[in-house]
Amino acid sequence: MDFLFEIGLEELPSRYVDEAESNLKKLTENELKDERINFSEVESFSTPRRIAIIVKDISEKQEDLDKKSVGPSVDIAFKGGELTKAGEGFVKSQGAEKEDIKIIENEKGKYISVEKFIKGKETKEILPDILSNIVKKIEFEKSMKWGEKSFRFARPIKWFVTLLGNEILDFEFEGIKGSNKSRGMRYFASQDVAISNPSEYEKVLKENFVIAKKDKRKEEILKSIKENCENDGEKAIINNYLLEEVINLVEYPYAIKGEYNKDYLKLPEDITTITMETHQRYFPVRDKDGKLTNKFILIRNAPEYSETVKKGNEKVIEPRLADAKFFFDEDLKHKFSDNVEKLKEVTFQKDMGTIYDKIKRSQKIAEYLINETGLQEEKENILRTVELAKADLVTNVIAEKEFTKLQGFMGSVYAEKQGENKNVALGIFEHYLPRYQGDSLPTTIEGALAGIADKIDTVTGCFSVGLKPTSSKDPYALRRAVQGIIYVTLNSKLKYDYKKLIEKAYEIFAADKKVLEKNVVEDVTEFFKQRIINVLSEKYSKELINYEVNLESNVVNLDEKLEVLLKLSKTEKFEKLINLLKRIKNILKEEKGNAVSINENLFSTEEEKKLYSFAEELENVENKGFFICTETLIENEEIINNFFDKVKINDENPEIKNNRISLLKKLEKISDKIINL
């Protein structure tokens, strides 16, 4: 037997649909398990007008329950043969009487317990309460009340389908009764669609122009675009973020191709495409040579073509593009660099000051990075890039909030058109990179350094004023910012000490604004280290990373060392070496005292002498590079092994014993600088 539960709604915002479906499924699984109702799986569905689940093979009754509850110890539960308040409270919480108490004994002592047998009820008897709980627990970012109802939901609930097998489950919530009646697509199908069995749900809805599965709507959108709009060799530009949004705006998609005035193709391409995608949810179109055309594709929520809809959308897009062109032309009438002064009026964050303040701090950080990385020749361009990096935020195109996705890109366009250095112009756009996982990285050193300076100021500033990210919230995207710094640093091979960079950024921020938190440098450093581990885990095992991450604070050097270790780790000798170094640590773990100076006259074996010579050699090559150090360690692994095999460390003579311990401590101290276990 299967159970179908559908919540019918007024159209949900696109961004709520996936989450609502996911929550409904998860809550259903959890509630049924809590109530001991067995099932094989829960299948979920969603469209803008409904979220639904089908519980497959739902049991007809709850499982019986033999419940044993253990309470307080006998000493706490009884006093003078009578129950104490603690004992009474436990018995009452179990719905039991004093006569039901049993005494159990375990390794901790004697405790009171109550055993109960609870006979399972019929599923249809308890399912209505489960459904009420589920509906109440579905949460949204914003919710609303409607009519005289006190209950809140993202949009008004219009109907419920509650079908247990082929019977209607008796269910009512906020005056709306469950039935076997769903609704088809508005205007094109019946609003009184009878479903006789859960297994027919998808089929019956599709007959009424509703595709209930998200992945199937996606397939239908792509198929409709191909068949209706790409049969002349032109191709839709399908950005995944827009596709994901459109899927949850329609119940039955139909793709239609429209046109707009060719004059708008003179605008920078991104302005045109973002206007179409962001404002109208249109897919732009390229010709067979890859050039942007004056065409667009709209996805109609209907099962058929409409010339009226095509013409209507063609009329709507023209004013949007006209606005974009007007803003663009107006911006070009003014000197782009003059916008920097206007940023004094734009607040970044109340405790961190204005965007202008941020630019000034970022310039100081960039100067420090220039000196650290030896990029003095590019200094002028780098500092100019930092200065202009945020100047497009007050342009007409960006200040109109609908065009915020163009920040950086517009600054790059304006800077180049007004004669700024080509690398400076490109750097303005590239300082935002990477914007998301897998995004492209800066190609210019200007963009790389400007981006690092901007991001580290944001991170250090946020930690300084109490805006640390939590496990569930990261409003300033600090994790992404630090990972971006690491990706850019590795990609551009920028050699600097990230710990010193954090100290410098903090010093610059503290001189500019009031610090509201303690231990900022330590916290940011640890936060940074964890992101380094995350990024490098894409290439190396956590074990290898942990050998070096606490020894090396130059991310490029760290990556190079791990590359060496990765190759060595594939050899048999490497594993033996690691085990030997671990053995040294285990032996010295118990030796709490300070190492005494090593007396060579106390050496009585060849193995001691050889180990001492090896330790001296290792100390001498310490500064000759990581590869030479690791090779020296590996090549002499047998010397360490022989020492352990043939030398008794805990000699009866305390002087000899301490001398041997000191020898091992010397070797540990040197090897710890190479590989930290």
Summary of the structure (lengths in Angstrom):
residues: 677
radius of gyration: 34.6
end to end distance: 57.4
largest distance: 101.9
contacts: 2130
relative contact order: 0.05
helix: 54%
strand: 15%
